[in-house]
Amino acid sequence: MPTTQRQKDYQVSEAENSSGVAESGSPLEPKTDRPPGYAATMLLLINSTNRQMAGFTIATVGWILTTTSTGLVEWRVWYMNNSSLSPSGLVCVGMWKVCIYQYITNFNRATLCHRYTYHDTYLPLDICISQNLLLVATILGLLGRAAIIFALRNVYMGIHQDATFNQFIVSGILNVVAGVCISITVVWNFYSVINEEGITFPPSLYIPFKPDSQEIGSALLVACLAAFMMLLSGLLFLSYKHPLARQIHPETSET
């Protein structure tokens, strides 16, 4: 019958269309020329970049804490129960100055602060070296931040070159060295406080060679946290993995 013949022709046409779609692939699946490892490589690159951003944030906070601890005066806190200053005196010995406090009506008030100079010969060796170490740490931390800013800029712009990889390494080394400098300062100052070492201040300050008791101040704790952050950020920068450029941008050749 004609109707049956038309149905058969329609079924044959549908079968041919189905086989054609099966052979050519689903029309909903877009064709891509990307290599099989492209997704894994991009995921590795994104995770590595996120670590470097975290390292940059940690390095920035560590550098701020470094500069803050350098200017703080509470590295060593001296307590003098009987002194010519007052019945109860307090002296804070910093890396760049010493401040004398007097206990008045339940408040501590600074009465005198004396800044050090490079010509002061009464400063002990640990303070003289710590001054230079903190300055070096501040400069290295600043240079490290500059290097990581350029490196992150290149990564986010898709510039994956050896220069970008070297900037991460340089920044990591600078931050690690800065952290080591701060750590030496912290350990040396802690050692001096534990051994109750004294300082021969000028007679005009009326500060005894040794106090009745002394303890570490808040500046040492700030510097300790700064050293940890600088070391941690440096290790994060050194862990940066150079992406394989050929996997991300494969070169095609005509045969």
C-alpha atoms as an extended CHARMM CRD file, in Angstrom:
* protein
*
       255  EXT
         1         1  MET       CA              0.0000000000        0.0000000000        0.0000000000  PROA      1               0.0000000000
         2         2  PRO       CA              1.2080000000        3.5570000000       -0.6110000000  PROA      2               0.0000000000
         3         3  THR       CA              0.8140000000        4.5150000000        3.0080000000  PROA      3               0.0000000000
         4         4  THR       CA              2.9950000000        1.6560000000        4.1540000000  PROA      4               0.0000000000
         5         5  GLN       CA              5.6490000000        2.5380000000        1.6090000000  PROA      5               0.0000000000
         6         6  ARG       CA              5.7740000000        6.1410000000        2.8270000000  PROA      6               0.0000000000
         7         7  GLN       CA              6.1490000000        4.9480000000        6.4390000000  PROA      7               0.0000000000
         8         8  LYS       CA              9.0490000000        2.7120000000        5.4470000000  PROA      8               0.0000000000
         9         9  ASP       CA             10.7580000000        5.5520000000        3.5990000000  PROA      9               0.0000000000
        10        10  TYR       CA             10.3130000000        7.8140000000        6.6320000000  PROA      10              0.0000000000
        11        11  GLN       CA             11.8020000000        5.1850000000        8.9680000000  PROA      11              0.0000000000
        12        12  VAL       CA             14.7850000000        4.6540000000        6.6730000000  PROA      12              0.0000000000
        13        13  SER       CA             15.3930000000        8.4220000000        6.5430000000  PROA      13              0.0000000000
        14        14  GLU       CA             15.2520000000        8.6810000000       10.3450000000  PROA      14              0.0000000000
        15        15  ALA       CA             17.6950000000        5.7870000000       10.7070000000  PROA      15              0.0000000000
        16        16  GLU       CA             20.1420000000        7.4250000000        8.3070000000  PROA      16              0.0000000000
        17        17  ASN       CA             19.9570000000       10.7320000000       10.1950000000  PROA      17              0.0000000000
        18        18  SER       CA             20.5360000000        8.9590000000       13.5160000000  PROA      18              0.0000000000
        19        19  SER       CA             23.5530000000        7.0850000000       12.2020000000  PROA      19              0.0000000000
        20        20  GLY       CA             24.9550000000       10.3000000000       10.7820000000  PROA      20              0.0000000000
        21        21  VAL       CA             24.6690000000       12.0550000000       14.1270000000  PROA      21              0.0000000000
        22        22  ALA       CA             26.2540000000        9.0990000000       15.9150000000  PROA      22              0.0000000000
        23        23  GLU       CA             29.1820000000        9.0610000000       13.5120000000  PROA      23              0.0000000000
        24        24  SER       CA             29.8290000000       12.7760000000       13.5960000000  PROA      24              0.0000000000
        25        25  GLY       CA             29.2240000000       13.1620000000       17.3360000000  PROA      25              0.0000000000
        26        26  SER       CA             26.5990000000       14.9940000000       19.3370000000  PROA      26              0.0000000000
        27        27  PRO       CA             25.9030000000       18.4720000000       17.9840000000  PROA      27              0.0000000000
        28        28  LEU       CA             25.7260000000       19.7700000000       21.5730000000  PROA      28              0.0000000000
        29        29  GLU       CA             29.3690000000       18.8770000000       22.2460000000  PROA      29              0.0000000000
        30        30  PRO       CA             31.6140000000       21.6640000000       20.8860000000  PROA      30              0.0000000000
        31        31  LYS       CA             34.8090000000       20.7150000000       19.2040000000  PROA      31              0.0000000000
        32        32  THR       CA             38.0390000000       21.8730000000       20.8140000000  PROA      32              0.0000000000
        33        33  ASP       CA             41.6620000000       21.8680000000       19.7980000000  PROA      33              0.0000000000
        34        34  ARG       CA             42.9490000000       21.9660000000       23.4030000000  PROA      34              0.0000000000
        35        35  PRO       CA             45.2880000000       19.1740000000       24.4950000000  PROA      35              0.0000000000
        36        36  PRO       CA             44.0650000000       16.5240000000       26.9690000000  PROA      36              0.0000000000
        37        37  GLY       CA             46.0960000000       17.9640000000       29.8700000000  PROA      37              0.0000000000
        38        38  TYR       CA             44.9530000000       21.5530000000       29.4080000000  PROA      38              0.0000000000
        39        39  ALA       CA             42.3670000000       21.5310000000       32.2260000000  PROA      39              0.0000000000
        40        40  ALA       CA             44.7640000000       19.9230000000       34.7050000000  PROA      40              0.0000000000
        41        41  THR       CA             47.5110000000       22.3740000000       33.7960000000  PROA      41              0.0000000000
        42        42  MET       CA             45.2380000000       25.3850000000       34.2050000000  PROA      42              0.0000000000
        43        43  LEU       CA             44.0120000000       24.0580000000       37.5630000000  PROA      43              0.0000000000
        44        44  LEU       CA             47.6120000000       23.6700000000       38.7180000000  PROA      44              0.0000000000
        45        45  LEU       CA             48.3980000000       27.2030000000       37.5550000000  PROA      45              0.0000000000
        46        46  ILE       CA             45.3700000000       28.6960000000       39.3410000000  PROA      46              0.0000000000
        47        47  ASN       CA             46.1800000000       26.9060000000       42.6050000000  PROA      47              0.0000000000
        48        48  SER       CA             49.8090000000       28.0050000000       42.4140000000  PROA      48              0.0000000000
        49        49  THR       CA             48.7970000000       31.6060000000       41.7160000000  PROA      49              0.0000000000
        50        50  ASN       CA             46.4030000000       31.5890000000       44.6640000000  PROA      50              0.0000000000
        51        51  ARG       CA             49.2510000000       30.4760000000       46.9060000000  PROA      51              0.0000000000
        52        52  GLN       CA             51.3880000000       33.3190000000       45.6390000000  PROA      52              0.0000000000
        53        53  MET       CA             48.5950000000       35.8200000000       46.3180000000  PROA      53              0.0000000000
        54        54  ALA       CA             48.3340000000       34.4700000000       49.8530000000  PROA      54              0.0000000000
        55        55  GLY       CA             52.1040000000       34.7670000000       50.1460000000  PROA      55              0.0000000000
        56        56  PHE       CA             51.9650000000       38.3730000000       48.9490000000  PROA      56              0.0000000000
        57        57  THR       CA             49.3500000000       39.2070000000       51.6030000000  PROA      57              0.0000000000
        58        58  ILE       CA             51.3790000000       37.5150000000       54.3260000000  PROA      58              0.0000000000
        59        59  ALA       CA             54.5680000000       39.2600000000       53.1700000000  PROA      59              0.0000000000
        60        60  THR       CA             52.8360000000       42.6460000000       53.2220000000  PROA      60              0.0000000000
        61        61  VAL       CA             51.5940000000       42.1420000000       56.7860000000  PROA      61              0.0000000000
        62        62  GLY       CA             55.0100000000       40.8200000000       57.8160000000  PROA      62              0.0000000000
        63        63  TRP       CA             56.7690000000       43.8390000000       56.3420000000  PROA      63              0.0000000000
        64        64  ILE       CA             54.4020000000       46.2200000000       58.1470000000  PROA      64              0.0000000000
        65        65  LEU       CA             55.0450000000       44.4020000000       61.4300000000  PROA      65              0.0000000000
        66        66  THR       CA             58.7890000000       44.6000000000       60.7700000000  PROA      66              0.0000000000
        67        67  THR       CA             58.7620000000       48.3580000000       60.3470000000  PROA      67              0.0000000000
        68        68  THR       CA             56.4420000000       48.7020000000       63.3440000000  PROA      68              0.0000000000
        69        69  SER       CA             58.6530000000       46.6440000000       65.6420000000  PROA      69              0.0000000000
        70        70  THR       CA             61.6910000000       48.6250000000       64.5180000000  PROA      70              0.0000000000
        71        71  GLY       CA             60.1670000000       51.8510000000       65.8020000000  PROA      71              0.0000000000
        72        72  LEU       CA             58.7280000000       50.4190000000       69.0120000000  PROA      72              0.0000000000
        73        73  VAL       CA             60.5660000000       51.0710000000       72.2550000000  PROA      73              0.0000000000
        74        74  GLU       CA             59.2690000000       48.1170000000       74.2970000000  PROA      74              0.0000000000
        75        75  TRP       CA             62.0050000000       45.6240000000       73.4230000000  PROA      75              0.0000000000
        76        76  ARG       CA             63.2310000000       45.4110000000       77.0040000000  PROA      76              0.0000000000
        77        77  VAL       CA             61.1980000000       46.5350000000       79.9860000000  PROA      77              0.0000000000
        78        78  TRP       CA             63.1950000000       47.4920000000       83.0720000000  PROA      78              0.0000000000
        79        79  TYR       CA             61.6000000000       47.8060000000       86.5020000000  PROA      79              0.0000000000
        80        80  MET       CA             63.3540000000       49.8740000000       89.1590000000  PROA      80              0.0000000000
        81        81  ASN       CA             61.7290000000       49.8340000000       92.5800000000  PROA      81              0.0000000000
        82        82  ASN       CA             64.1010000000       52.3280000000       94.1760000000  PROA      82              0.0000000000
        83        83  SER       CA             65.7070000000       54.8460000000       91.8740000000  PROA      83              0.0000000000
        84        84  SER       CA             66.4100000000       58.5180000000       91.7230000000  PROA      84              0.0000000000
        85        85  LEU       CA             63.6380000000       58.9030000000       89.1370000000  PROA      85              0.0000000000
        86        86  SER       CA             60.6900000000       58.0790000000       91.3740000000  PROA      86              0.0000000000
        87        87  PRO       CA             59.6790000000       55.5640000000       94.0430000000  PROA      87              0.0000000000
        88        88  SER       CA             58.6080000000       53.2850000000       91.2130000000  PROA      88              0.0000000000
        89        89  GLY       CA             60.3510000000       53.7210000000       87.8510000000  PROA      89              0.0000000000
        90        90  LEU       CA             59.9190000000       52.0180000000       84.4880000000  PROA      90              0.0000000000
        91        91  VAL       CA             62.3880000000       52.1330000000       81.5930000000  PROA      91              0.0000000000
        92        92  CYS       CA             61.6970000000       50.7880000000       78.1020000000  PROA      92              0.0000000000
        93        93  VAL       CA             64.8020000000       50.0410000000       76.0660000000  PROA      93              0.0000000000
        94        94  GLY       CA             64.2560000000       50.0320000000       72.3210000000  PROA      94              0.0000000000
        95        95  MET       CA             66.4860000000       49.6200000000       69.3070000000  PROA      95              0.0000000000
        96        96  TRP       CA             66.6110000000       53.3350000000       68.5300000000  PROA      96              0.0000000000
        97        97  LYS       CA             65.7260000000       55.0640000000       71.7830000000  PROA      97              0.0000000000
        98        98  VAL       CA             65.1770000000       54.5860000000       75.5010000000  PROA      98              0.0000000000
        99        99  CYS       CA             62.1700000000       56.0110000000       77.3510000000  PROA      99              0.0000000000
       100       100  ILE       CA             61.8210000000       56.6280000000       81.0860000000  PROA      100             0.0000000000
       101       101  TYR       CA             58.3350000000       56.3690000000       82.5390000000  PROA      101             0.0000000000
       102       102  GLN       CA             57.1470000000       57.5610000000       85.9090000000  PROA      102             0.0000000000
       103       103  TYR       CA             54.2330000000       56.0160000000       87.7870000000  PROA      103             0.0000000000
       104       104  ILE       CA             51.8010000000       58.8040000000       88.6270000000  PROA      104             0.0000000000
       105       105  THR       CA             48.2380000000       58.3040000000       89.8940000000  PROA      105             0.0000000000
       106       106  ASN       CA             47.6620000000       54.9010000000       88.3330000000  PROA      106             0.0000000000
       107       107  PHE       CA             48.9870000000       56.0240000000       84.9270000000  PROA      107             0.0000000000
       108       108  ASN       CA             52.3060000000       55.5400000000       83.1480000000  PROA      108             0.0000000000
       109       109  ARG       CA             53.5540000000       58.7910000000       81.6730000000  PROA      109             0.0000000000
       110       110  ALA       CA             56.7110000000       59.2060000000       79.5920000000  PROA      110             0.0000000000
       111       111  THR       CA             58.9830000000       61.7470000000       81.2390000000  PROA      111             0.0000000000
       112       112  LEU       CA             62.0540000000       61.4360000000       79.0400000000  PROA      112             0.0000000000
       113       113  CYS       CA             63.0230000000       59.7420000000       75.7760000000  PROA      113             0.0000000000
       114       114  HSD       CA             66.5840000000       59.6690000000       74.4920000000  PROA      114             0.0000000000
       115       115  ARG       CA             67.3400000000       58.7060000000       70.8960000000  PROA      115             0.0000000000
       116       116  TYR       CA             70.4710000000       56.7910000000       70.0490000000  PROA      116             0.0000000000
       117       117  THR       CA             72.9890000000       57.8720000000       67.4530000000  PROA      117             0.0000000000
       118       118  TYR       CA             75.6800000000       55.9620000000       65.6220000000  PROA      118             0.0000000000
       119       119  HSD       CA             78.2240000000       57.8660000000       67.6900000000  PROA      119             0.0000000000
       120       120  ASP       CA             76.9410000000       56.4530000000       70.9980000000  PROA      120             0.0000000000
       121       121  THR       CA             79.6310000000       54.1340000000       72.3210000000  PROA      121             0.0000000000
       122       122  TYR       CA             77.6810000000       52.9620000000       75.3630000000  PROA      122             0.0000000000
       123       123  LEU       CA             75.2820000000       50.8170000000       73.3280000000  PROA      123             0.0000000000
       124       124  PRO       CA             75.9330000000       47.0760000000       73.6500000000  PROA      124             0.0000000000
       125       125  LEU       CA             76.9120000000       45.0050000000       70.6410000000  PROA      125             0.0000000000
       126       126  ASP       CA             73.5510000000       43.2630000000       70.3790000000  PROA      126             0.0000000000
       127       127  ILE       CA             71.6330000000       46.5350000000       69.9680000000  PROA      127             0.0000000000
       128       128  CYS       CA             74.1270000000       47.9080000000       67.4210000000  PROA      128             0.0000000000
       129       129  ILE       CA             73.9190000000       44.7880000000       65.2690000000  PROA      129             0.0000000000
       130       130  SER       CA             70.1490000000       44.4930000000       65.7140000000  PROA      130             0.0000000000
       131       131  GLN       CA             69.7110000000       48.0220000000       64.3840000000  PROA      131             0.0000000000
       132       132  ASN       CA             71.4540000000       47.0750000000       61.1490000000  PROA      132             0.0000000000
       133       133  LEU       CA             69.6330000000       43.7410000000       60.9050000000  PROA      133             0.0000000000
       134       134  LEU       CA             66.2280000000       45.3970000000       61.1940000000  PROA      134             0.0000000000
       135       135  LEU       CA             67.1810000000       47.9790000000       58.5760000000  PROA      135             0.0000000000
       136       136  VAL       CA             68.3540000000       45.2380000000       56.2150000000  PROA      136             0.0000000000
       137       137  ALA       CA             65.1560000000       43.2470000000       56.8290000000  PROA      137             0.0000000000
       138       138  THR       CA             63.0140000000       46.2950000000       56.0520000000  PROA      138             0.0000000000
       139       139  ILE       CA             64.8530000000       47.0080000000       52.7880000000  PROA      139             0.0000000000
       140       140  LEU       CA             64.8480000000       43.3620000000       51.6830000000  PROA      140             0.0000000000
       141       141  GLY       CA             61.1570000000       43.0460000000       52.4670000000  PROA      141             0.0000000000
       142       142  LEU       CA             60.4030000000       46.1140000000       50.3750000000  PROA      142             0.0000000000
       143       143  LEU       CA             62.4210000000       44.7900000000       47.4330000000  PROA      143             0.0000000000
       144       144  GLY       CA             60.7330000000       41.4180000000       47.7730000000  PROA      144             0.0000000000
       145       145  ARG       CA             57.2980000000       43.0150000000       47.5950000000  PROA      145             0.0000000000
       146       146  ALA       CA             58.2930000000       44.9150000000       44.4570000000  PROA      146             0.0000000000
       147       147  ALA       CA             59.5090000000       41.7150000000       42.7910000000  PROA      147             0.0000000000
       148       148  ILE       CA             56.3620000000       39.7690000000       43.6470000000  PROA      148             0.0000000000
       149       149  ILE       CA             54.1210000000       42.5590000000       42.3410000000  PROA      149             0.0000000000
       150       150  PHE       CA             55.7620000000       42.3350000000       38.8960000000  PROA      150             0.0000000000
       151       151  ALA       CA             55.6560000000       38.5300000000       39.0040000000  PROA      151             0.0000000000
       152       152  LEU       CA             51.9400000000       38.4090000000       39.8420000000  PROA      152             0.0000000000
       153       153  ARG       CA             51.2620000000       40.9970000000       37.1540000000  PROA      153             0.0000000000
       154       154  ASN       CA             52.9280000000       38.7950000000       34.5470000000  PROA      154             0.0000000000
       155       155  VAL       CA             51.0060000000       35.7190000000       35.6990000000  PROA      155             0.0000000000
       156       156  TYR       CA             47.6100000000       37.3980000000       35.5170000000  PROA      156             0.0000000000
       157       157  MET       CA             48.4650000000       38.8400000000       32.1050000000  PROA      157             0.0000000000
       158       158  GLY       CA             49.3740000000       35.3720000000       30.8570000000  PROA      158             0.0000000000
       159       159  ILE       CA             53.0910000000       36.0910000000       30.5220000000  PROA      159             0.0000000000
       160       160  HSD       CA             54.6040000000       32.7450000000       31.5330000000  PROA      160             0.0000000000
       161       161  GLN       CA             58.3040000000       33.2900000000       30.9570000000  PROA      161             0.0000000000
       162       162  ASP       CA             61.4890000000       32.4390000000       32.7860000000  PROA      162             0.0000000000
       163       163  ALA       CA             61.6780000000       36.0470000000       33.9860000000  PROA      163             0.0000000000
       164       164  THR       CA             58.3750000000       35.6150000000       35.8520000000  PROA      164             0.0000000000
       165       165  PHE       CA             59.6080000000       32.4190000000       37.4690000000  PROA      165             0.0000000000
       166       166  ASN       CA             62.8690000000       34.1170000000       38.4820000000  PROA      166             0.0000000000
       167       167  GLN       CA             60.9770000000       37.0060000000       40.0900000000  PROA      167             0.0000000000
       168       168  PHE       CA             59.1310000000       34.5690000000       42.3510000000  PROA      168             0.0000000000
       169       169  ILE       CA             62.4240000000       32.9520000000       43.3310000000  PROA      169             0.0000000000
       170       170  VAL       CA             64.1290000000       36.2990000000       43.9870000000  PROA      170             0.0000000000
       171       171  SER       CA             61.2170000000       37.5000000000       46.1060000000  PROA      171             0.0000000000
       172       172  GLY       CA             61.2350000000       34.2610000000       48.0760000000  PROA      172             0.0000000000
       173       173  ILE       CA             64.9580000000       34.5020000000       48.7860000000  PROA      173             0.0000000000
       174       174  LEU       CA             64.6800000000       38.1550000000       49.8600000000  PROA      174             0.0000000000
       175       175  ASN       CA             61.8150000000       37.4120000000       52.2420000000  PROA      175             0.0000000000
       176       176  VAL       CA             63.5720000000       34.4010000000       53.7500000000  PROA      176             0.0000000000
       177       177  VAL       CA             66.7460000000       36.4200000000       54.3570000000  PROA      177             0.0000000000
       178       178  ALA       CA             64.6510000000       39.2150000000       55.9010000000  PROA      178             0.0000000000
       179       179  GLY       CA             62.9560000000       36.6940000000       58.1730000000  PROA      179             0.0000000000
       180       180  VAL       CA             66.3320000000       35.3120000000       59.2460000000  PROA      180             0.0000000000
       181       181  CYS       CA             67.5820000000       38.8210000000       60.0990000000  PROA      181             0.0000000000
       182       182  ILE       CA             64.5220000000       39.4820000000       62.2440000000  PROA      182             0.0000000000
       183       183  SER       CA             64.8440000000       36.0820000000       63.9130000000  PROA      183             0.0000000000
       184       184  ILE       CA             68.4550000000       36.7900000000       64.8800000000  PROA      184             0.0000000000
       185       185  THR       CA             67.3730000000       40.0900000000       66.4310000000  PROA      185             0.0000000000
       186       186  VAL       CA             64.5630000000       38.4150000000       68.3830000000  PROA      186             0.0000000000
       187       187  VAL       CA             66.7270000000       35.5860000000       69.7080000000  PROA      187             0.0000000000
       188       188  TRP       CA             69.6100000000       37.8860000000       70.6580000000  PROA      188             0.0000000000
       189       189  ASN       CA             67.3450000000       40.3260000000       72.4770000000  PROA      189             0.0000000000
       190       190  PHE       CA             65.6160000000       37.4650000000       74.2980000000  PROA      190             0.0000000000
       191       191  TYR       CA             68.9940000000       36.0680000000       75.3350000000  PROA      191             0.0000000000
       192       192  SER       CA             70.0580000000       39.4570000000       76.7220000000  PROA      192             0.0000000000
       193       193  VAL       CA             66.8740000000       39.7740000000       78.7820000000  PROA      193             0.0000000000
       194       194  ILE       CA             67.0880000000       36.2380000000       80.1520000000  PROA      194             0.0000000000
       195       195  ASN       CA             70.6990000000       36.8070000000       81.2390000000  PROA      195             0.0000000000
       196       196  GLU       CA             69.7510000000       40.2060000000       82.7160000000  PROA      196             0.0000000000
       197       197  GLU       CA             72.4830000000       42.0270000000       80.8530000000  PROA      197             0.0000000000
       198       198  GLY       CA             72.9260000000       45.6940000000       81.7110000000  PROA      198             0.0000000000
       199       199  ILE       CA             73.5840000000       48.8330000000       79.6860000000  PROA      199             0.0000000000
       200       200  THR       CA             75.7990000000       51.7420000000       80.7040000000  PROA      200             0.0000000000
       201       201  PHE       CA             73.5680000000       54.6900000000       79.8610000000  PROA      201             0.0000000000
       202       202  PRO       CA             74.8500000000       58.2870000000       80.1410000000  PROA      202             0.0000000000
       203       203  PRO       CA             74.7870000000       59.6570000000       83.7280000000  PROA      203             0.0000000000
       204       204  SER       CA             72.4190000000       62.4160000000       82.6310000000  PROA      204             0.0000000000
       205       205  LEU       CA             69.6280000000       59.8550000000       82.1810000000  PROA      205             0.0000000000
       206       206  TYR       CA             69.9180000000       58.5710000000       85.7690000000  PROA      206             0.0000000000
       207       207  ILE       CA             69.4030000000       54.9860000000       84.6550000000  PROA      207             0.0000000000
       208       208  PRO       CA             71.2870000000       52.3150000000       86.6200000000  PROA      208             0.0000000000
       209       209  PHE       CA             73.4990000000       49.7880000000       84.8500000000  PROA      209             0.0000000000
       210       210  LYS       CA             71.0660000000       46.9870000000       85.7140000000  PROA      210             0.0000000000
       211       211  PRO       CA             67.4440000000       47.1950000000       86.8290000000  PROA      211             0.0000000000
       212       212  ASP       CA             65.9070000000       45.3550000000       89.7480000000  PROA      212             0.0000000000
       213       213  SER       CA             64.1040000000       43.1690000000       87.2180000000  PROA      213             0.0000000000
       214       214  GLN       CA             63.5500000000       43.1070000000       83.4830000000  PROA      214             0.0000000000
       215       215  GLU       CA             61.3770000000       41.2880000000       80.9880000000  PROA      215             0.0000000000
       216       216  ILE       CA             60.7520000000       41.1310000000       77.2670000000  PROA      216             0.0000000000
       217       217  GLY       CA             58.4170000000       43.7560000000       75.8530000000  PROA      217             0.0000000000
       218       218  SER       CA             55.6430000000       43.7470000000       73.2890000000  PROA      218             0.0000000000
       219       219  ALA       CA             58.0100000000       44.8180000000       70.5000000000  PROA      219             0.0000000000
       220       220  LEU       CA             59.7630000000       41.4570000000       70.6540000000  PROA      220             0.0000000000
       221       221  LEU       CA             56.4500000000       39.6440000000       70.2040000000  PROA      221             0.0000000000
       222       222  VAL       CA             55.6030000000       41.8280000000       67.1990000000  PROA      222             0.0000000000
       223       223  ALA       CA             59.0260000000       41.1360000000       65.6860000000  PROA      223             0.0000000000
       224       224  CYS       CA             58.6140000000       37.4100000000       66.3130000000  PROA      224             0.0000000000
       225       225  LEU       CA             55.3350000000       37.4030000000       64.3850000000  PROA      225             0.0000000000
       226       226  ALA       CA             56.9500000000       39.4670000000       61.6190000000  PROA      226             0.0000000000
       227       227  ALA       CA             59.7970000000       36.9600000000       61.2900000000  PROA      227             0.0000000000
       228       228  PHE       CA             57.3420000000       34.0690000000       61.0340000000  PROA      228             0.0000000000
       229       229  MET       CA             55.3220000000       35.8070000000       58.3200000000  PROA      229             0.0000000000
       230       230  MET       CA             58.3800000000       36.7710000000       56.2890000000  PROA      230             0.0000000000
       231       231  LEU       CA             59.7220000000       33.2180000000       56.4050000000  PROA      231             0.0000000000
       232       232  LEU       CA             56.3300000000       31.7350000000       55.5270000000  PROA      232             0.0000000000
       233       233  SER       CA             55.8090000000       34.0820000000       52.5830000000  PROA      233             0.0000000000
       234       234  GLY       CA             59.3070000000       33.3660000000       51.3230000000  PROA      234             0.0000000000
       235       235  LEU       CA             58.6630000000       29.6200000000       51.3550000000  PROA      235             0.0000000000
       236       236  LEU       CA             55.3860000000       30.1250000000       49.4950000000  PROA      236             0.0000000000
       237       237  PHE       CA             57.1630000000       32.1160000000       46.7920000000  PROA      237             0.0000000000
       238       238  LEU       CA             59.9020000000       29.5100000000       46.4890000000  PROA      238             0.0000000000
       239       239  SER       CA             57.2720000000       26.7800000000       46.0410000000  PROA      239             0.0000000000
       240       240  TYR       CA             55.9880000000       28.3960000000       42.8340000000  PROA      240             0.0000000000
       241       241  LYS       CA             55.9440000000       25.8740000000       39.9900000000  PROA      241             0.0000000000
       242       242  HSD       CA             56.8300000000       27.0410000000       36.5070000000  PROA      242             0.0000000000
       243       243  PRO       CA             53.8540000000       26.2250000000       34.2180000000  PROA      243             0.0000000000
       244       244  LEU       CA             54.5850000000       24.2410000000       31.0730000000  PROA      244             0.0000000000
       245       245  ALA       CA             54.0210000000       26.7640000000       28.3110000000  PROA      245             0.0000000000
       246       246  ARG       CA             53.6950000000       24.0910000000       25.6470000000  PROA      246             0.0000000000
       247       247  GLN       CA             50.8000000000       22.4850000000       27.4790000000  PROA      247             0.0000000000
       248       248  ILE       CA             48.9540000000       25.7780000000       27.8140000000  PROA      248             0.0000000000
       249       249  HSD       CA             49.8100000000       27.1280000000       24.3510000000  PROA      249             0.0000000000
       250       250  PRO       CA             50.6570000000       24.0740000000       22.2190000000  PROA      250             0.0000000000
       251       251  GLU       CA             52.5140000000       24.6400000000       19.0100000000  PROA      251             0.0000000000
       252       252  THR       CA             50.9120000000       23.1510000000       15.9260000000  PROA      252             0.0000000000
       253       253  SER       CA             52.9240000000       22.1170000000       12.9300000000  PROA      253             0.0000000000
       254       254  GLU       CA             51.7080000000       21.2970000000        9.4640000000  PROA      254             0.0000000000
       255       255  THR       CA             52.6390000000       17.9310000000        8.0800000000  PROA      255             0.0000000000
